[in-house]
Amino acid sequence: MRFSTIGQLVFLLAHSSFVHCLGPSSCSAAPGAPTPALVEQFIVGLAPVMYGRVDPIIAHGKASAHVHLGFGNSNFGPFLDGDSALNASCTSTQAKADNSAYWTPRLSFQSPKNKSYIAVPATQEKVYYSSSMTTSDTIKPFPPGFQMLIGDPYKRSMPDATPLEGGGIYLGRNPDQGIPQPVQFTCPTADGSNPYAKQNPYGNAGLGFPMANCDAYSTGLRYDIYYPDCWDGESLTDYTSGRNYSSTAGTENGDQNCPKGWTHFPAMHMEVYWDINSFVASGDWNPASDAWPFQLAQGDPTGFGIHGDFLAGWDTDTLHTLISECKTCDGDGEVDQCSDTSAINSNDEMNACNVPSPVDEPIWGWLEEQPGCNKPQYGPQEAVQATCEEAGLSNPTTQHSDVPGWTYQGCYLDFVNYERLLTGASASLPNPVTPEWCAGYCSGTGTADDVQKGQTTKYTWMLLEYSFQCFCGSEAPKLLNTPSNTGVNGLEQGLCNSVCTADQTQICGGSNGGYSPASIYSLDRADPSSRKEKRMSHLHRHVHAHDGSF
């Protein structure tokens, strides 16, 4: 699910119509299933706002040590703080009132064949907000600028854990029941096997990478980040202290409370899904014979260094109303069930809110090493932070492949409101789609194969998306300049990042859920044979008007 909005957000919602029904009044069950219960919990969908070496908590004002996937407000960057979060022009979260920022390390695949790296596609992201625990505390909203970091990026061994009598270890967060385990993975499998059986005989969640393919339909390897829900009220920005988990220790009636005098926030759980099974489908990984090939961005092949960050930017009146009154069936309802449509970002709004990384370096396609010189460190001792030449902050770049005789026009969302940018001929697998193959096909002059030869209409526009799809058209795309299809200066910078299935040295658009970032080209009027052929992917600089942050 992916959404965002463009324009200045002003929230005067203390007595507004933001919450219109506070969720369903009752729940119905499928035939033969138990009736769901109404639970004080809701889901906020997330969309990527940036991939890049950015971490405004750990590396404020400079490039961070490794690549993160960030969600949330459009001011996400090295200088983000509470004020700039609230003043952002859009948010890539489902709720317009949520200008927070959430981020976690990117997942990469290391080829068993040549040891090069490529990013794993993130397919689904969301965060649960829950006030459903039994407590005598009053659950309060996060103050703007409040920061949390949970997990240790440099951990490379199994954390201390509390064994359970029935087998396995305690994976919850209540300190009264065992050592809290706030960062873990979930790995659903197609055959029902459980890669975490020793840790968790009753489920497929556990600590560290599963070392198995998570290939259940429409899922993937899932990050599970459980943020602390208690704050001592002392510091908004000192993430190293004053944050903890609510506990039943010493309370009456099993209440799960924070220490006396502390603030109790909603329990927050972020999920990020990664499509590791796509590397089996592409033939790059054979789980039966190859070692585990995935690493976190900081060079972690163990998964014990998973971590998540949060910087609050909610309109506090809106969040207070939601956590106090919004109930959904079994807690699986989205925030739109408790909100007017005007307070919810649509899919293309959410997608349109993305900003380029301020660290000017290649992070897409096949790379010899992870950005930031993060070589794998297997442990079990704590990893050492990677060091290499200091990366500065600069103008953003966008990646594409040059095509002789064609001009790259940028990266734009296709299929917005179910409309195709180009409506002429199209081709996909099993054709060997690359930018040059698509150019030959769309121009009607291709002779590489029978499919190219069979398409003789001379189209003057082409686009590529989803790594293997080619579309042609005779007119400039009508949606290029519509507000719902405009990211940064109209460019979905950083989202056209998918390498071509047929040639992984080239870029063939992107993949972003229900909408697709498309690499768009127009045919030059000059004789294509007069241009020097360029085949390799490169970075093409675009002028971008900054707001003075970098």
N, C-alpha and C positions, 0 to 999 in steps of 0.2 A: 503494500500500500504506500502511495507516494503523493504528497500534496505540498502547497505554499502560496503566498500571496505577494503581490507587488504593491508598493506604496507605503506611506507612513502609517503605522498602527497606533491608534490612540484608544486607550481603554478607560472608559468612564462607566464601569460596569457594576458598581456597588449596588445599584438599584435598576439595572438594565434588564433586558429580556434575554440575556445570554442563555440562561437555563430556562427551558420552556416546559419540560415535563418531568425532569429528573429521572428519566429512564422509564422502562415499562412498569405498568401497575401490577402485572402478573406475568408468569412464565408458563409456557405450554411445553409439553414433552412430545417427542417423537413416539410413534406406536411402540409399545413394549419397553420404553425407557422411563426412568424415574423423572419426575417433574423437577426442573431446575429451581434453585432457590434464588431469591433476590439478594445480591451481595453488594456491599458498599465498596465497589471496585470498578474502575473503568480503564480502558486502553487508549493510549494516544499513539497513532501511527506516526512513523518517522520516515524521512527520506534523506539521502545524502546531501549535505550542503557543501562539503569539501572533502577531497582526499588530499593529504599532504603532510609534510613534516611540521605540523602545527600542534602545540600544546600550551594554551594560555595559562595553565596552572604551573606546570613544571618548568616550562621554557618561555616565560613571559617576555615578550619583546624580542625574541630571537627564534631561529629555526630550532625545532625539537630534534631529538636524537633519532626518532623513527617515524614512519608514516602512520597516521591515524585516519580513520573514517569518522567524520564529524557529522552531526545532525543538529538542526536548530536554526538559530538566527543568522541573518546575512552578514553580521559583523564578526562572525566566527573568524578568528585569526590570532596572531601572536599577542595583540594588545587588548584582547577582549576583557571586559570587566562588567560589573553589574549595570553601570550606567549605559555603556555602549550596547549591551544586550537589550535593554529596554528601548533604546532608540533605533534599533535595527529597522530596515525598511520592509523586511519580510521574514517569515519563518518557514522552514521546511517540515515543521511538525503539523499534525492534523488540526490542532487547536490554535486559532489565531491569537489567543491570549497567552500562548506558551512561547516566549522568546528565549527560553533556556537554551543551553548548549550541552550536548551529550557527545562523548567520543570514546573510541576504543581502538586498539591496534588492528591494522589491516592484516588479513591472512594471505599468505603467499604459497605458491606451489613451487617446489624445486624439482626440476626434471631429473628423474633417475638416470637419464641417458647422458646429458651433458652438464648437469648441475646448475644450469641457468634458472632464473626466477621469473615468475609471472603472477600477477594478482589473481586471486580467486574471486569469482563474482559473488557479491552480496545480493541476496534475493528478497529478503523480507526483514523489516526492522520495526520494532514497537516497544513501548514502555507501559507497564502496568502501574497504576496508582491505587493503593489499597488502604482503606481505613477500617477494614473488616475485623481486625483482631479484637478480642475481648479486652477492654482496658478501661480504667477509671480516669485516664488522662484525656485532655482535650487535644484532638489532632489539629495542628495548625499548619498553614501554608509556609513554604520556604521563603525567606526574605530574599529579595533580589541581590545577586552577588554572592550568595552562599555557595561555597565550593566543597566538593568531595572528590577524593581519589580512593578507590578501593582495589586491592590487589597489588602485588609486587612485581614490576616489570622484569626484575633480574632474578627472580626465583627459578630454580631449575631442579627442584626435588619435591617429593610429596610433602605437603604441609602436615603438621601435627593434626591428628584427628581422634575423635572419641569413638571407640568400638562399641557396637550394639550387641546385646545378648543374642538376638536372632541372626546375627551375621551382618557383615558390612560395617559401615561407619556412619556417624551422624552427619547429615548434609544440610541441616537447617541452620537458623540464625539465632535461636534463643539460647543465650549463654547459660541459662539454668539447666538446659538439657544436654549440652555438650559444647565442644569448641565450634564456634560459628564458621561456616564455610561459605563465604560470600561470592566467590567466583568459581564457576564450574562450566562444564559442557554437557549438552544433551545430544545423543546420537541415535536417532530412530533408524532401524534397519528393515529392509524389505522382507527378510526371512524371519524376523522376530527375534533374532539372537541379541544378546545383551553384552556389549563390550565392557560394561562396567559391573559385571555380575559379582566380582569379588568385593567391590566397594558398596554396591547397591543391588541386592538380590531382587528387589521389588520394582526397579525402574531402570531407565537407560540414561541416567544422569550421573556424573561423577567428576573427579578431579584429574586434571591433566588430559592430554589428547587421548581419544579412544583407541587410536592405532587400528582403526577399522573403517570401512566405508559406511557412511551414513546415507543410505540410498532409499529409504522409505519414500513413497510417492509424495511429491510437493513439500519436502522438508529440506534436510541437509544437516551439516554440522552446525550446532547452535551454541553461541555464547550465551551464558546466563550470568548477568551482573546484578547482584542484590545490594543495593546501597543502604548504608546505615539510616536508621529512622529516629535517632536521638542526638540532641545537640546541647552542649552545656551553656550555650548563649554567650560565650566569650568572644570568639573571633569568626568572622565570616570567611576569612581566607586561609587560616591555618588548618589545612586539611590533615595535618599529622596528629592532631589532638582534638579532644572535645567532640568526637563523633563515635557513636556506638550503637548497639542493637538493643531494642527493648527486650525485657526479660520478665519471667514469672517469678523470679527469686524474691522471696520475702513479701509477696503480695497476697491479698485476700481473694478468694474465689477464682484463683488461677488467672488474675488479670495480668496482661502483658504490658508492663509500664516502663517508662524511662526513669532514671534516678530522680529523686526529689529535687525540684528546682530546674530540671532540664526541660527543653522543648521537645515535644513529640510530633514528628512529621509523619506524613503518609509513608507507608512502606513502598519502595520503588524497585521494580524489577525490569531490567532492560534485556530484550532478546534480539540477537542478530543472527540471521541464518546465512550460511555460506554453501555454495553449490560445489562440494568437492567431488560429487559423482560425475560431473561433467568431464573430469579428467580421465575417468574410466571410459566414458562414451567416446572420447576423442582418441583413445589408445595411448595416452601419455602415461597412464598409471595402471598397473596390474596389482590389485591388493593381495592377490594370492602369492605373488613372487617378489614384489618390490617392497622395500622398507617404507615406513611412513614418510611421505614427501612434503608435508605441510609444516610451515613455520609461522609464528607470529612475527610482526614487522621488526621487532628488536632482536631478531636472530634466535628465537626460542623454538627449538624443535620438540620440546617436552609439553608445552601448554601450561605448565605451572606458573608462567609469568603473565597469564591473562589478567587484564585490568580494565577498569572503566572510570571515566571522569564525568563530572557534572558541575555546571555553573548555572545557578537558578536565574531565570528571567521571566517568571510567570507574573501576570497581573494577579496580585495577591487576593483581591476580592473575588475574582472568578474562581481561582483555585480553592479558596475557602468554601465557596458555595458547592463546588463539585465534590470535595472530599467530605463535606458535611451531609450532603443530601443525595448525591447521585448513586443510584443502585442499578445494577445490570444483572441479567440472568446468569447465575453461576460465576459472576465477575468477568465474563468473557465478552461483554458489550463494549463497543467503542464510544468515545466521548461524544460523537454526534447524536447518540441516543438521549443525551441530556442537554442538548444545545440547539439553538436556532441555527438554521442553515447559514445565516449570515456570519456566524461565529466559527464556521468550519471551513478549512481550506479544501478546495477540490483537488483531484489528482494532478491536473496540469498546473494548478497554482503551486502545489507542493513541489513538483518537479522543477518548476521555473526558478525557485529560490535556491540557487547554487552559486558559489563564488570560486574563482580559481585559487590554487595554492600560491602564496607569495614566495615560496621557495622555488627558484627557477632551476629545475633539474628533471631529467627523465624519470618518471615513476610508472610508466605504462609500457606494455609490450614485454618482450623477453629482455631481461637484464642480467648482467654478469654477477651482480651482487645486489643485496637489498639496499635501497636508498639509505644514506647515512653510514655506509660502511659496516652494516650490521651482519657480521659473519656468524654462523651458527655456533652457539656455546651450549654444550650438552649437559653440563653439570657433573655431579650433583652439587658442587659448590656454587655459591652465588655468582652470577655472570658479572662481567666488568663492562661498564658502559663503553660502547664503541666510540672511537675518536677518528676523525679524518679532517681534511681541510674544511674550515668553518664555512658553512653555507650562509650566504647573505639573503636578505629579503629584496625582491625586485619585482619588475612588471611580470604579470602572468603570461603563460604560454599555453598554446593548445596544440595537440599532436595530430598529424595527418600524414598521408602519403602523397607525394607529388605524382601527377599524371601528365605525360607529355601531351600538349595541345588542349589541356583543360586547366581552369583556374579554380582553386579551392575557395568556396564562398563562406565556409564556416560550419558550425555544428548546431543543428536545430532539432527540436522535438517533432517527430512525425506522429501521425494518427491522433492528434489532439482533436477532441470532439468527434472522433471516428472519421476524420478527414485525412486523406493521404496528401502529402505535399506534392507528389508527382503521380500522375494517373495514367501514364502510357504503359509500355511493355514492362514486364518484370521477370526476374529469374532468380533462382535460389539453388540449393543443393539438389542434385549431386554435381551441379556445375561448379567449376573451380573459380568461384567469385573472388576477385581482387579488384582494386580500383582500376587497373589497366584492363582487366577482362570486362568489367562493367562498361568502361569507356568504349571498347570495341563493340560491345553488344548494343549500347544505346545509340552510338553514332551511325549504326547500320553499315559499318565498314569492316567489322571484325571477320577474320578468316581463321581464327585459331581452332575452331571446332564447328560441328554442324549446328549447334544452337546459336552461336554467333552468326554464322552464315545465313541462318533462317530468319534473322531479324534484320530487315532492310530499311525500315523507317528511320529517317535521320533525325533523331531527337537531339536537342541541344542542352538538356539538363540531365543530371544523374545524381542519385544518392545511394549510399550504402549504409546498412544497419544490421544489427544482430550477428555480425561476423560473417554472414554468408548470403545476405539478401541484396539484390540490385534492383532499383526502380528507375524508370526513364520518364521524361516529360518534355514537352515542346515549349512550355511557357515558364516564366519565373514562378516559383512556388507562391501561392496566394497567401499562405499563412506565415511567411517569414517575419512580418512586422506586426502581427497582432499581439496585443498585450499578454494573452495567455500563452504565447509561444516565445516570449522574450526572456532570456536570462540576463547575463551580463553583456550589455551592449548588443543584445540579440543573440549572443553566442552562448551555447551550453558548454562553456569551457570546462574541460576536464572530464566530460561525460562521453565524448567520442573517444573511447579508450579501449575498444575491443579489437584484438588482433584478428586478422582474417583466418578463417578455418583453412583456406587453401594455401595461405602463405603467412606464417606467423611473424614475418618481418614487416608486415604492412597493417594499416589500420582500416577496419571496415565498420565505421560507426560505433554504436554502443548498444547497451542493453540496460534498460532502467524500468523493469516491471511492465506495466500495461502500456507505457509509452516508450518510444524508442528514439534516442539521440541519433541523428542521421548526419553523416558526412556528405555535404552537398558540393557539387562541382557544376560549372558551366563551361560549355565548349567555346574555345577561343576562335576568333574569326581568322586568325593567322594560320598558315599552313603548319599543321602539327609536326611535320617532318623537319621544320626549321628549328625546332626547340631541342635542346640537349636532353636526352633521356635521363630521368632520375627515377630510380626504383625504390630506394630505401626510405623508410619512415624517418621523418625529421620533425623538429619543433619549429613552428612558424609563429613569430612574435606578432601580437596584436597590440595596438595602442589601447590602453584602458585608463579611463579617468578615475584615479583613486580618490578616496575621501580624506587622504592625509594620514591614514593609519600606518602606512608602510613607508 
